[in-house]
Amino acid sequence: MSSGDDLARLDAVSLAAAIRTKAVSPREVVEAVIDRIERRDGPINSVCTIAREQARQAALAAEAAVMHGEPLGPLHGVPVGIKDVTQTAGIRTTFGSKLYETNIPAADAEVVRRLKAAGAIVVAKTNTPEFAAGANTFNEVFGVTRNPWDVRLSAGGSTGGGAAALAAGLFPLAEGTDFGGSLRVPASFCGVVGLRPTPGLTPLRPSALPWDALRVSGPMARTAQDVALAMEAIAGPCADSPISLPVTMDGLLDKVRAFSAKGLKVGYVDDVSGVGIDSGIAALCRRAARVLEDAGAVVEETVLDLADGREAFPVLRGAAVLLTHRARMDQIDRMGKNLAGNIAYGKSLSLAQVVEAEAARARLWERTCAFFSRFDVLLTPCVPVPPFPVEQNHPTHIAGQPMKSYIDWIAPTYVLTLVGVPTASVPAGLDVNGLPVGLQVAAPRLHEATVLGVARVMQELVPTNTIAPGFAA
């Protein structure tokens, strides 16, 4: 392995430390990352735009700051990939849509501004379904993103480009968004860590729906510590967001490193959504949960019934999609099938359906509160099926049970979206075909340190390669 590959594949915490101590320079790192993307991304198509000029300019400035002894941010010189639905100043942002194929924003989204303020360097935009509509990453602008563990299979979505790039060792951090599971599903399929934070903790600006708490921005990385480091940078109050919380995540990395599972009350649930689950995945996740007992946790197999969310979430999502795209209704014929179908479904909804969905969501919240009065942590499988052929839009059946819609198969993630608690996917091991399986870790609101602490312990107790074998060199 070349030294350039070593740098590109280094984790964010180690890379930031090496840059601060002048063991490596930001320019070396950025050149190594750009080179690795150009050489290795072809088979997976995770990166849709390489920000060569901007990244090299940022690296020069970052190197000058190091050499002049200036104060350095926690992510100083660390490369990051930004999802192609998140606006980046001077870097093409297409939303995976033909409508925005040549769009170059004038300003950064707030989450990008915060990453840059912490010293991170934007090196690439990562592929996404059109306007993040779908859990299999493909669009008519850039095509399909494939899973580095097996390029015949889906990388998941909608932050599929970010997850695939991490699993291919292209860079250490990826930014993404999560509505129904868009940070967690691809993290599970690709064997990395994706965190959906508490709504209001990270900024989602600009947004067509500033009051919405279903869609959040968040980080993805190969380790729970790297996710914690990124969260320190992006979390915190945002004056321009009406749902912003007056909370920071300062010191999160230290809390995650120091976290102990001793005495932790863990509730393991096979199927929170009632959608069914592949028996092999259930067995693997159950075994991984039990491993926490080796760290002193008290693990109990139990039940949490959030199945009402399978009816409620599509309704609330349909309404949100319709609101988001109301100004583009005259261009629906230029949109892909998934997005156009979502908009049409939103138009078909009645007020009674929306009211009932909100009532169901209230019931789910009460059940979740009752669960967390008994347990500190919820563990449950992230995705109920293994990665499927990339040409397939979605699974049609789970354990013989037919799916109600093209998003029904990700019900285990979107029912937790509805209750607004921080949830991460962490690798729980490999299935019989050698593919990653993700375990969801959830805790009460604002308990990100617990979620990532458990994820860190899980990665230590159930070590799993975080770079796919075909990309290990």
C-alpha positions as CSV (number, residue, x, y, z in Angstrom):
1,M,0.0,0.0,0.0
2,S,1.3,3.4,-0.9
3,S,1.7,6.2,1.6
4,G,-1.0,8.1,-0.3
5,D,-3.4,5.3,0.3
6,D,-2.5,5.2,3.9
7,L,-3.4,8.9,4.3
8,A,-6.6,8.6,2.4
9,R,-7.8,5.7,4.5
10,L,-6.7,7.1,7.9
11,D,-9.6,7.8,10.4
12,A,-10.5,11.5,11.1
13,V,-9.3,11.5,14.7
14,S,-5.8,10.2,13.8
15,L,-5.6,12.4,10.7
16,A,-6.4,15.6,12.6
17,A,-3.8,14.7,15.3
18,A,-1.2,14.0,12.6
19,I,-1.8,17.3,10.9
20,R,-1.6,19.2,14.2
21,T,1.7,17.7,15.0
22,K,3.0,18.3,11.5
23,A,3.5,14.6,10.9
24,V,1.6,15.1,7.6
25,S,0.5,18.2,5.7
26,P,-3.0,19.1,4.6
27,R,-1.8,19.3,1.0
28,E,-0.4,15.8,1.2
29,V,-3.7,14.5,2.6
30,V,-5.9,16.3,0.0
31,E,-3.7,15.1,-2.9
32,A,-3.8,11.6,-1.5
33,V,-7.6,11.7,-1.3
34,I,-8.1,13.1,-4.8
35,D,-5.8,10.5,-6.2
36,R,-7.5,7.7,-4.5
37,I,-11.0,8.9,-5.6
38,E,-9.7,9.1,-9.2
39,R,-8.2,5.6,-9.1
40,R,-10.7,3.7,-7.0
41,D,-14.2,5.2,-7.2
42,G,-15.0,4.0,-10.8
43,P,-16.5,0.7,-9.9
44,I,-18.8,2.1,-7.2
45,N,-19.6,5.6,-8.4
46,S,-19.9,7.1,-5.0
47,V,-18.5,10.5,-5.8
48,C,-20.4,12.6,-8.4
49,T,-18.2,15.8,-8.3
50,I,-14.5,16.1,-7.2
51,A,-13.9,19.6,-5.8
52,R,-10.2,19.6,-6.9
53,E,-9.6,23.4,-7.2
54,Q,-11.5,24.3,-4.0
55,A,-9.9,21.5,-2.0
56,R,-6.4,22.4,-3.1
57,Q,-6.9,26.0,-2.2
58,A,-8.3,25.1,1.2
59,A,-5.3,22.8,1.8
60,L,-2.9,25.6,1.0
61,A,-4.6,27.8,3.6
62,A,-4.8,25.0,6.1
63,E,-1.1,24.3,5.7
64,A,-0.2,27.9,6.2
65,A,-2.2,28.0,9.4
66,V,-0.3,25.0,10.7
67,M,3.1,26.5,9.8
68,H,2.3,29.9,11.3
69,G,1.1,28.4,14.6
70,E,-2.4,29.7,14.2
71,P,-5.3,28.2,16.3
72,L,-6.5,25.0,14.6
73,G,-10.1,23.7,14.6
74,P,-10.8,20.1,15.6
75,L,-11.1,19.0,12.0
76,H,-8.2,21.1,10.6
77,G,-7.2,19.7,7.3
78,V,-9.5,16.6,7.4
79,P,-11.2,15.9,4.1
80,V,-15.0,15.4,4.0
81,G,-17.5,14.4,1.4
82,I,-20.8,16.4,1.2
83,K,-24.1,14.8,0.1
84,D,-25.2,16.2,-3.3
85,V,-28.5,17.6,-1.7
86,T,-26.5,19.8,0.6
87,Q,-25.5,23.2,-0.9
88,T,-21.8,23.9,-1.4
89,A,-20.5,27.4,-2.4
90,G,-18.9,27.3,-5.8
91,I,-19.2,23.5,-6.1
92,R,-21.9,21.9,-8.2
93,T,-24.9,20.7,-6.3
94,T,-27.5,18.8,-8.4
95,F,-29.8,17.2,-5.8
96,G,-29.5,14.2,-8.1
97,S,-32.0,15.9,-10.5
98,K,-31.9,16.8,-14.1
99,L,-33.6,20.1,-13.1
100,Y,-30.3,21.2,-11.3
101,E,-27.7,19.4,-13.4
102,T,-25.6,22.5,-13.8
103,N,-26.5,24.3,-10.5
104,I,-23.6,25.9,-8.6
105,P,-24.7,27.5,-5.3
106,A,-23.4,30.9,-4.2
107,A,-23.4,30.0,-0.5
108,D,-22.8,27.0,1.7
109,A,-25.5,25.3,3.7
110,E,-25.0,26.0,7.4
111,V,-23.7,22.5,8.1
112,V,-21.0,22.9,5.5
113,R,-20.1,26.3,6.9
114,R,-19.7,24.7,10.3
115,L,-17.5,21.9,9.0
116,K,-15.3,24.4,7.2
117,A,-15.1,26.6,10.4
118,A,-13.8,23.5,12.2
119,G,-11.1,23.2,9.6
120,A,-12.6,20.4,7.4
121,I,-11.8,20.5,3.7
122,V,-14.6,19.7,1.2
123,V,-13.1,17.3,-1.3
124,A,-16.2,15.9,-3.0
125,K,-19.9,15.7,-3.5
126,T,-21.4,12.3,-2.9
127,N,-24.2,10.6,-4.9
128,T,-27.8,10.5,-3.8
129,P,-31.2,9.6,-5.2
130,E,-33.1,12.5,-6.7
131,F,-33.8,14.9,-3.9
132,A,-32.9,12.0,-1.5
133,A,-36.1,10.2,-2.4
134,G,-35.3,6.6,-2.0
135,A,-33.1,4.1,-0.1
136,N,-31.3,2.8,-3.2
137,T,-28.9,5.4,-4.6
138,F,-29.4,6.1,-8.3
139,N,-30.4,9.1,-10.4
140,E,-30.6,10.2,-14.0
141,V,-27.7,12.6,-13.7
142,F,-24.9,10.3,-12.4
143,G,-26.3,6.8,-12.4
144,V,-26.1,4.2,-9.7
145,T,-23.9,3.9,-6.7
146,R,-22.7,0.3,-5.9
147,N,-21.7,-1.4,-2.7
148,P,-17.9,-1.7,-2.2
149,W,-18.5,-5.0,-0.4
150,D,-20.1,-6.4,-3.6
151,V,-20.5,-4.1,-6.6
152,R,-23.5,-6.1,-7.8
153,L,-25.4,-4.9,-4.8
154,S,-27.1,-1.7,-3.5
155,A,-25.2,0.7,-1.2
156,G,-28.5,1.8,0.3
157,G,-29.6,5.4,0.4
158,S,-30.2,8.1,0.3
159,T,-26.7,8.9,1.7
160,G,-25.5,6.0,-0.3
161,G,-22.6,7.8,-2.0
162,G,-21.2,8.9,1.4
163,A,-21.4,5.4,2.9
164,A,-19.9,3.7,-0.2
165,A,-17.0,6.2,-0.3
166,L,-16.2,5.6,3.4
167,A,-16.3,1.8,2.9
168,A,-14.0,2.2,-0.1
169,G,-11.6,4.2,2.0
170,L,-11.8,7.3,-0.1
171,F,-12.0,9.8,2.7
172,P,-12.7,9.7,6.5
173,L,-15.9,11.7,7.0
174,A,-19.2,12.1,5.1
175,E,-22.0,14.5,5.7
176,G,-25.6,13.4,5.0
177,T,-29.2,13.9,5.7
178,D,-31.7,11.5,7.3
179,F,-35.5,11.5,6.8
180,G,-36.6,7.9,6.9
181,G,-33.2,6.3,7.5
182,S,-30.9,7.9,4.9
183,L,-27.9,8.0,7.2
184,R,-28.6,4.6,8.8
185,V,-29.6,2.3,6.0
186,P,-26.5,2.9,3.8
187,A,-24.3,2.8,6.9
188,S,-25.8,-0.7,7.6
189,F,-25.3,-1.9,4.0
190,C,-21.8,-0.6,3.8
191,G,-20.5,-1.4,7.2
192,V,-19.9,2.1,8.6
193,V,-21.4,4.3,11.4
194,G,-24.2,6.7,10.6
195,L,-25.9,8.9,13.2
196,R,-29.3,10.5,13.0
197,P,-29.1,13.2,15.7
198,T,-31.8,14.6,17.9
199,P,-33.9,17.0,15.7
200,G,-32.9,20.6,16.3
201,L,-29.4,19.7,17.4
202,T,-27.7,20.1,14.0
203,P,-28.7,22.8,11.5
204,L,-30.7,22.1,8.4
205,R,-30.4,25.5,6.6
206,P,-31.5,26.3,4.0
207,S,-34.7,24.4,4.2
208,A,-38.1,24.7,2.4
209,L,-39.7,23.4,5.7
210,P,-37.9,25.2,8.5
211,W,-40.3,23.9,11.2
212,D,-40.0,20.2,10.1
213,A,-38.3,17.9,12.5
214,L,-38.4,14.7,10.4
215,R,-35.4,15.5,8.2
216,V,-32.1,16.1,9.9
217,S,-28.4,16.6,8.9
218,G,-25.8,14.4,10.4
219,P,-22.4,12.7,10.1
220,M,-21.2,9.3,8.9
221,A,-17.7,7.8,9.3
222,R,-16.0,4.5,9.8
223,T,-15.8,4.8,13.6
224,A,-18.0,6.1,16.4
225,Q,-15.2,8.4,17.5
226,D,-15.0,10.1,14.1
227,V,-18.8,10.6,14.2
228,A,-18.4,12.2,17.6
229,L,-15.7,14.5,16.4
230,A,-17.8,15.6,13.5
231,M,-20.8,16.2,15.8
232,E,-18.8,18.5,18.0
233,A,-18.2,20.6,14.9
234,I,-21.8,20.7,13.5
235,A,-24.0,20.7,16.5
236,G,-25.2,23.8,18.3
237,P,-27.8,26.6,18.2
238,C,-28.7,28.1,14.9
239,A,-30.5,31.5,15.1
240,D,-32.0,31.0,11.6
241,S,-33.7,27.7,12.5
242,P,-36.9,27.8,14.5
243,I,-36.5,24.3,15.9
244,S,-32.8,24.8,16.9
245,L,-32.0,23.6,20.4
246,P,-29.8,25.7,22.8
247,V,-27.4,22.8,23.2
248,T,-23.9,22.0,22.0
249,M,-22.0,18.7,21.8
250,D,-18.7,20.1,23.2
251,G,-16.6,17.4,24.7
252,L,-18.6,14.6,22.9
253,L,-15.5,12.8,21.7
254,D,-14.0,12.6,25.3
255,K,-17.4,11.3,26.6
256,V,-17.6,8.6,23.9
257,R,-14.0,7.5,24.6
258,A,-14.7,7.3,28.3
259,F,-18.1,5.7,28.0
260,S,-18.6,2.5,30.0
261,A,-21.4,0.0,29.4
262,K,-21.1,-1.4,32.9
263,G,-24.6,-1.5,34.5
264,L,-26.2,-0.1,31.3
265,K,-29.8,-1.3,30.9
266,V,-30.2,-2.5,27.3
267,G,-33.5,-3.5,25.7
268,Y,-33.1,-5.6,22.5
269,V,-36.0,-5.7,20.1
270,D,-36.0,-8.0,17.0
271,D,-38.6,-6.0,15.0
272,V,-39.8,-2.6,16.2
273,S,-41.9,-2.0,13.1
274,G,-43.7,-5.3,12.4
275,V,-42.3,-5.3,8.9
276,G,-40.6,-8.7,9.4
277,I,-36.9,-9.6,9.4
278,D,-34.5,-11.9,7.7
279,S,-33.8,-14.7,10.3
280,G,-30.0,-14.5,9.7
281,I,-29.9,-10.8,10.4
282,A,-32.0,-11.2,13.5
283,A,-29.7,-13.9,14.8
284,L,-26.6,-11.8,14.1
285,C,-28.0,-8.7,15.8
286,R,-29.2,-10.6,18.8
287,R,-25.8,-12.1,19.2
288,A,-24.1,-8.7,18.9
289,A,-26.4,-7.2,21.5
290,R,-25.6,-10.1,23.9
291,V,-21.9,-9.3,23.5
292,L,-22.5,-6.1,25.5
293,E,-23.0,-8.3,28.5
294,D,-19.2,-8.9,28.3
295,A,-18.8,-5.1,29.0
296,G,-21.1,-5.3,32.0
297,A,-24.4,-4.3,30.4
298,V,-27.7,-5.9,31.4
299,V,-29.3,-7.0,28.2
300,E,-32.9,-8.0,28.0
301,E,-34.9,-9.2,25.0
302,T,-38.1,-7.3,25.0
303,V,-40.8,-5.7,22.8
304,L,-41.4,-2.2,21.5
305,D,-44.4,-2.0,19.2
306,L,-44.0,1.0,16.8
307,A,-45.9,-0.7,14.0
308,D,-48.4,2.2,13.8
309,G,-45.6,4.1,12.2
310,R,-45.8,2.1,9.0
311,E,-49.1,3.9,8.2
312,A,-48.2,7.2,9.7
313,F,-44.8,7.9,8.2
314,P,-45.7,7.6,4.5
315,V,-48.5,10.1,5.1
316,L,-46.3,12.7,6.9
317,R,-43.5,12.1,4.4
318,G,-45.9,12.6,1.5
319,A,-47.1,15.9,2.9
320,A,-43.6,17.1,3.5
321,V,-42.5,16.1,-0.1
322,L,-45.5,17.9,-1.6
323,L,-44.7,21.1,0.4
324,T,-41.0,20.9,-0.5
325,H,-41.7,20.6,-4.2
326,R,-44.8,22.8,-4.6
327,A,-42.9,25.4,-6.6
328,R,-41.7,22.7,-9.1
329,M,-45.1,21.1,-9.8
330,D,-45.0,22.2,-13.4
331,Q,-41.7,20.2,-13.9
332,I,-42.9,16.9,-12.5
333,D,-42.6,15.3,-16.0
334,R,-38.8,15.9,-15.8
335,M,-38.5,14.1,-12.4
336,G,-37.7,10.5,-11.7
337,K,-40.4,7.9,-10.9
338,N,-39.8,7.8,-7.2
339,L,-39.9,11.6,-6.6
340,A,-42.9,12.1,-9.0
341,G,-44.7,9.3,-7.2
342,N,-44.1,10.8,-3.8
343,I,-45.4,14.2,-5.0
344,A,-48.5,12.5,-6.5
345,Y,-49.1,10.6,-3.3
346,G,-48.8,13.9,-1.3
347,K,-51.4,15.5,-3.5
348,S,-53.8,12.6,-2.9
349,L,-53.7,12.9,0.9
350,S,-56.8,14.0,2.9
351,L,-56.7,16.1,6.0
352,A,-58.1,13.2,7.9
353,Q,-55.1,11.0,6.9
354,V,-52.7,13.7,8.2
355,V,-54.6,14.0,11.4
356,E,-54.6,10.3,12.0
357,A,-50.9,10.1,11.2
358,E,-50.1,12.7,13.8
359,A,-52.3,10.9,16.4
360,A,-50.4,7.7,15.7
361,R,-47.1,9.5,16.1
362,A,-48.3,10.7,19.5
363,R,-49.0,7.1,20.5
364,L,-45.6,6.0,19.4
365,W,-44.0,8.7,21.5
366,E,-45.8,7.6,24.6
367,R,-44.6,4.0,24.0
368,T,-41.1,5.2,23.5
369,C,-41.1,7.2,26.7
370,A,-42.4,4.1,28.5
371,F,-39.6,2.0,27.0
372,F,-36.9,4.5,28.1
373,S,-38.3,4.6,31.6
374,R,-37.2,0.9,31.8
375,F,-34.1,0.9,29.6
376,D,-31.1,3.2,28.9
377,V,-30.7,2.0,25.4
378,L,-32.7,0.4,22.6
379,L,-30.9,-2.0,20.3
380,T,-32.7,-3.3,17.1
381,P,-31.7,-4.4,13.6
382,C,-31.2,-1.5,11.2
383,V,-32.3,-3.0,7.9
384,P,-34.4,-6.2,7.8
385,V,-32.8,-7.6,4.6
386,P,-29.3,-7.9,3.3
387,P,-28.1,-5.7,0.4
388,F,-30.1,-6.5,-2.8
389,P,-29.2,-6.3,-6.5
390,V,-28.4,-2.7,-7.4
391,E,-30.8,-2.8,-10.4
392,Q,-33.7,-3.5,-8.0
393,N,-35.5,-0.4,-6.8
394,H,-36.5,-2.0,-3.5
395,P,-37.2,-5.5,-1.9
396,T,-40.8,-6.7,-2.6
397,H,-41.0,-9.2,0.3
398,I,-39.4,-9.7,3.7
399,A,-39.6,-13.2,5.2
400,G,-42.4,-13.9,2.8
401,Q,-44.4,-10.8,3.7
402,P,-45.2,-8.4,0.8
403,M,-44.2,-4.7,1.1
404,K,-46.9,-2.1,1.0
405,S,-44.7,0.5,-0.8
406,Y,-41.2,1.1,-2.1
407,I,-40.1,2.4,1.3
408,D,-41.9,-0.1,3.5
409,W,-38.7,-2.2,3.9
410,I,-37.0,0.6,5.8
411,A,-39.7,0.8,8.4
412,P,-37.3,-0.2,11.2
413,T,-35.5,3.1,10.6
414,Y,-38.4,5.4,9.8
415,V,-40.5,4.5,12.9
416,L,-37.6,5.8,15.0
417,T,-37.5,8.9,12.9
418,L,-41.1,9.5,14.0
419,V,-40.2,9.5,17.7
420,G,-37.2,11.9,17.3
421,V,-34.6,10.1,19.4
422,P,-30.9,9.9,18.4
423,T,-30.2,6.7,16.6
424,A,-27.1,5.3,15.0
425,S,-26.3,2.3,12.9
426,V,-23.1,0.4,13.9
427,P,-21.7,-2.7,12.3
428,A,-22.9,-5.9,14.1
429,G,-20.7,-8.3,12.1
430,L,-20.9,-10.0,8.7
431,D,-23.7,-12.3,7.5
432,V,-23.2,-15.7,5.9
433,N,-22.3,-14.1,2.6
434,G,-19.7,-11.8,4.2
435,L,-21.8,-8.7,4.0
436,P,-22.1,-6.1,6.7
437,V,-25.2,-6.0,9.0
438,G,-26.0,-2.8,11.0
439,L,-27.5,-2.6,14.5
440,Q,-29.5,0.5,15.5
441,V,-28.5,2.0,18.8
442,A,-31.1,4.5,20.2
443,A,-31.3,6.5,23.4
444,P,-33.5,9.3,24.8
445,R,-33.4,12.7,23.2
446,L,-30.0,14.5,23.4
447,H,-28.2,11.3,24.6
448,E,-25.9,11.2,21.6
449,A,-23.0,10.4,24.0
450,T,-24.8,7.2,25.0
451,V,-25.6,6.2,21.5
452,L,-22.1,6.8,20.2
453,G,-20.5,5.3,23.4
454,V,-22.4,2.1,22.9
455,A,-21.4,2.2,19.2
456,R,-17.8,2.5,20.2
457,V,-18.0,-0.4,22.6
458,M,-19.8,-2.5,20.0
459,Q,-17.0,-1.8,17.5
460,E,-14.4,-2.9,20.0
461,L,-16.3,-6.1,21.1
462,V,-17.5,-7.0,17.6
463,P,-14.6,-5.9,15.4
464,T,-15.6,-5.6,11.7
465,N,-13.6,-4.3,8.8
466,T,-14.8,-0.8,8.0
467,I,-13.2,-0.8,4.6
468,A,-14.5,-3.4,2.2
469,P,-11.9,-6.1,1.4
470,G,-11.7,-5.2,-2.3
471,F,-10.6,-1.7,-1.3
472,A,-8.3,-2.6,1.6
473,A,-5.2,-1.8,-0.6
